[in-house]
Amino acid sequence: MSEITRKHTGARMSQIVMHGDTIYLAGQVGTAGESVAKQTQSCLEKIDALLGEVGSDKTKILQTTIWLADMADFAEMNAVWDAWVPQGHTPARACGEAKLALPEFKVEFMVTAAR
């Protein structure tokens, strides 16, 4: 059975959990109060850094779930996402509207990737 490795583990969650060659990232949010575009860019930068830390990258993302506080921000978020995600390596993806942890958060990303 594959070992489970956790990184950046706190009382509530780990930022990275690895099981075999599968990587699970905790939900990533940007700086509260910034625009959806800036929060999205910040989330994607965090995802790049976390995946890089465990020997992966955005070309190996298997699935992404995106939560928007308001679906009216869908196009603005997608403009940043489309510029970031490598064509030919787009993951399975879902996007929905949800109340996030703080009202100032506009977007949150959850990622599963391969190593």
Summary of the structure (lengths in Angstrom):
residues: 115
radius of gyration: 13.9
end to end distance: 17.2
largest distance: 44.2
contacts: 334
relative contact order: 0.25
helix: 30%
strand: 35%
